[in-house]
Structures are given as structure tokens and as C-alpha cells.
Amino acid sequence: MAPQQDHDFKLTTDAERQDEAKSIHEGTQITHAASGDLNRSLAQRHLTMMAIGGVIGPGYFMGMGTGLSTAGPAGLLICFAVLGCLLWTVMQSLGELASYIAVSGSFTHYSTRFIDPAWGFALGWNYFFLWCGIIMAEYNNLGLVLTYWETDMPRWGWTLVFWAIFMSFALLGVWAFGEAEFWLALIKVIAIAAFFICAILISTGVIGNRKIGFRYYHDPGPFATGVKGVFQIFVFAALQHSGTEMIGLTAGESANPGRDIPKAVRSVIWRILVIFIGGIFFLTITVASNDPDLLSRTSKTASSPFVIAFVRAGAVAGADAVNAIILVSIFSAVNSALYVGSRTLYGLAKEGAAPRIFLYTMRNGVPIVALLTFHVVGFLSLLNLSSGAGKVYTWVTSMTGVATFITWSSICLCHIRFRKAFRLQNIPTSTLPYKAAFWPWGAYTGFGVSVFFVFFQGWTAFAPWNVEDFFMNYIIVLVFGLLFGSWKVWHRTTWVRLEAADLRSGRRGWLM
């Protein structure tokens, strides 16, 4: 439990504020031996572009075929609309927390501070496992996409080459990560906007000389397998939205979290409406849900529905361009995974939930041991070379999707208890640099809906009973419960008393 502290807020002098501002804006780089902290050099434009397009990975361009073939065009839209609303409530909660308390570890730290140290331990490792699954999937996707162009290099060879490239780039520091994410995300957003235009041209027959209109909503129909199909892809939709919460993790390395985090959170709505809802709409009018080339459990080609749209229209050049954009999205996804995975492991070590060796940082603030340890997980993708791409992707999607729902529910629960601690300690909400919209209903709705999906998204495993589907959908829940229970028993932790919860440390109030 966080130590009890004096909660009277102390005002710093002008000289102190100027000294701290100077150290941050000059990009002071410190080692763990000096302070054990990270480098604060992420700018507002970095965070905003990350929120809009930074977590659009190859799953958006490749895996969307799974969702379309399983739920149908209308089912896919409904699913992403529901998940988009859920994500918005979660980000409102996270925005309020991260702008007020900007620390490494973010929501895993908030769980320790406002719920229970055992919950923070379980959530931190849950989130670490989530990104382990993501980086494995991205390296697997990298090998699959590169097979589109015939080369003599085997897939394992490409994995080794890009592993070294990504590792070298990650060592440059958080500023390089921010710049790379800004430009890679911008490329993805521009490419998606270009697809919107191409989809209209394909649907109207300008490209391909075949008018489609809304034909695929009538034949094969709006839903592929009814309600069951829609429920089956909620975890997939969660995986596509997962990573948006990384904005909270960047708070510890943001130069001005009180200003930058709220702006990034507000921009998430455009990502939900334009990138996902808009992108899915235009995709569903160009590709049929029963197209034989869509990714399925038995597929070994992992064809992108965006590629299929151009191939069916006879525009091969467009298909080549989409595959190039998919490569860009993989570079961005691996870059993000390395950042989030290493910082999560660093945050766990700072909370005492992982070995302290992961706290070691280079002079530029990169947690080198945590980064190297996490990146080695990428080699596990080589184990997938003998498996069907679709089956591997389905397992990764299910497990990481459930881990995402656990993370989102925990963020909302932290927010609820954070506000209760504010009330019990008589701290005015006017001190908050950002206030979540629709409090308290938004936070309670986000918590309730996330918990619902954690337990009920895998109901299809019971009708009829399927052992493989059960473990695919609930193994993360079982692991989370085991981690929570073992840490709680071993360390005899108790639920945090909110009237004594720490609402002071981690604040950079003068930046607000």
C-alpha cells in the first residue's frame, strides 16, 4: 500500500519552477543511478498523433477480414461502434488520472495506489503479457506480408534482420520513438483517407467498371452468422482499439502532461469515428463477407481485405500500395510495442513487482534491460512458422483482447476510487487539469461494460462446449486471478483506504 503522506499541497517558488522547467525542456538525460527515472521529452504533437493513428497496426489492414467474414458488414459496424463508445469512456477516465498524476507505470501504478497492491501487480503483468502477444503477432505478420514479394530470404531471416533494426532504433530514446510514431501514424492516416476515396470509386464502378453500391449488404447479407458472430469478434475489436491507453503510459515522459494528455484524449473521438467506423464502412462496400480469400482459421495466405478490394477491381498497383502501407503499420506497431512493453516492465520494477534490474536505464533514459528482455519475446513468433496464420492470429486476438477488457475495467475502477478519495480528503475538483466527461456515469458504464465483456465474450465456447475455445477466451482471466491471489496472500495486502490514499506524489502541478 502506498505510504500515508501529508496531503496539503505545497506551492513551489518561482525559482524552483524555473529550474525544473529548464531541466525538462533541455531534455536532461539521467541514469538510474542518479534518479531511476525516464526522459521527459514527448511533445504534444507526438501524443495527439499517437492517439489518432499511432496504434493502427496490421490487424486493421489484415485482421479486419476475420471480423468481416465472422460478423458480416453490419455486424462489424455495430461491434466497433459499441467498442468505440466503451473506449471513449475509458479514455475519459484515463485522461483525468494521467493529467493529474503523471508517473511511469500509469494505470498499473494507479491500481496499486487506489485499489490494492495485488491488483496493481496482476494488472501490470496482464498488460505486459498483452503486449508480448502483440509483438509476437506483429513479427508473425511481418513475415506473412513480406511473402507477398518473392525473395530468397526465409521468414526467420527477415525476423532476425528487422529485430536488429528495431532494437537499434529503440535505443535512440523516447524522442526518436515519438518522432517515428508521429510520421508513421501520419502516413497511415493519409493512406486510410486515400482508401476512402478509392472505395467510393470502386463502389461506383469508376475503378473496375463494376458498380457495387450496397450489394454486399444484401448478398451475402448484413450478418454472417447472426448474433453469435457479432459476439465472437468483440475481442478482436478490443484488440484493434488496444494500445490507445498507452497515452497514459507516456504521461511519465511527457514534458507537460497537464496540457498534452487532455488534448490527446480529446482527439481519440476522431480515431473512433473516422479511422474505424469510417474505414469499416468503406471496406464493407468493396469486399463481400464470404469472399474466399478473407483471413480465416485455416487460411495460410493472410490476405488483407484492403488488398482484396483492389484485386477484385483489377487494380494491382493499389494492392501493392496497400501491402506497402501494411509494412509501415507493422513498423509502427513494433515500435509502439517496444516502447509500451519495456515501460510496463520498468513500471512493474519501480512498484517492486518485478526484479530491480529492469530499472536500469541508459544515459538517454532508455530502460535497456527491460527493453531487451521484452524484445526477446519477439523471437517466439518463429514458433508459429509451422502453424496456419489464421489459427495463430485467432489465439493471439482472443487472449490479448480479453487482457484489454481487464485493463479497461481497471482504469475505470481506478478513476472511480480516485474521485472517491478526492471527496473523502476534501480536495476540490477544481485542482484537476482535466475533468472526465459525464462523470460519474461514464466511468461506471465503462467499468460495467468492460467487466461484462471479460466474462461473457466467450459464451460461444459453452454452446456447444469447446475446450479449446474456453481456454482461448478465459485463460487470461485465470492467469489474472492467480497473480492477484498469490500476491495478496504472499504479501498480505489490503484494499487501499481511500481517506489515506496518496493524492500528492507524481503531480507536476505547476505545469498545469
URJO-V49594 format. One line per field, one symbol per residue. phi: phi as a letter, one per 40 degrees, with the letter a starting at -180 (. if undefined). psi: psi as a letter, one per 20 degrees, with the letter a starting at -180 (. if undefined). burial: b if it has 9 or more other ideal C-beta (glycine too) atoms within 8 Angstrom, else e. Layout:
phi = ???
psi = ???
burial = ???
This chain:
phi = .cccbccccccccdccccccccccccgdbbccccagbcccbcccccccccccbcbcbccccbcdccccccbgccccccccccccccccccccccccccccbcbcgfcccccccbbadccccccccdcccdcccccccccccdccccccbcbccccccccccccccccccccchccccccccccccccccccccccdccccccccgcbgfacbgbdccbachcbcbgcdccccbccccccccchcccdcccdcbccacccccdccccccdcccccccccccdccccbbccbcccccbcccbbfcccccddccccgbccccccccccccdccdcccdccccccccccccccccgcadcccccbcccgcccccccccccddccccccccbcdccccccccccccccccccccccccccccccccdcccfcccccccabccfcccccccdcccccdcdcbcbccccbccbcccccccbccccccccccccccccbfcbcccccbccbbcgcbcccc
psi = qpqprpjppppqrhggggghgghgiilppqrhhgikrrpnjprhhghghghgjhjoaihghgihhggghghrgghgggghgghggghghghgghggghhgnnqqhdhhghghhifphhghgghghghghghghghghghghghghhihppriprhhghggghghghgghhihrhghgggghghghggggggghhhgghgghghijhpikopgckgiihojrhpgkbhghghhjhhghhhhiqhhiihhhihijphmhhghggggghihhhggggggggggghgiiipqijpiiqprhiqjhlpphhghghghijnhhhgggghghhgghgggggggghggghhghghghhijjqqihiipqrhjjpnggggggghhhhiihhijhjqphggghgggggghgghghggghhghgggghghhhgghjlpqiiiphpppqkpihgghgggghghghghihkhiiinrpogghghhhjhhgggghggggghgggilqrppohijqojgqipmhii.
burial = ebeeeeeeeeeeeeeebeebeeebeeeebbbeeeeeebbbbbbbebbbbbbbbbbbbbbbbbbbbbbbbbbbbbbbbbbbbbbbebbbbbbbbbbbbbbbbbbbbbbbbbbbbbbbbbbbbbbbbbbbbbbbbbbbbbbbbbbbbbeeeeeeeebbebbebbbeebbebbbbbbbbbbbbbbebbbbbbebbeebbebbbbbbebebbeeebeeebbeeebebbbeeebbbbbbbbbbbbbbbbbbbbbbbbbbbebbbbbbbbbebbebbbbbbbbbbbbbbbbbbebebeebbbeebeebbbbbbbbbbbbebeebbebbbebbbbbbbbbbbbbbbbbbbbbbbbbbbebbeeebbebbeebbbbbbbbbbbebbbebeebeeebbbbbbbbbbbbbbbbbbbbbbbbbbbbbbbbbbbeebeeeeeebebebeebeebbbbbbebbbebbeebbebbeeeeeeebbebbbbbbebbbebbbebbeeeebeebebeebbbbeebbeeee
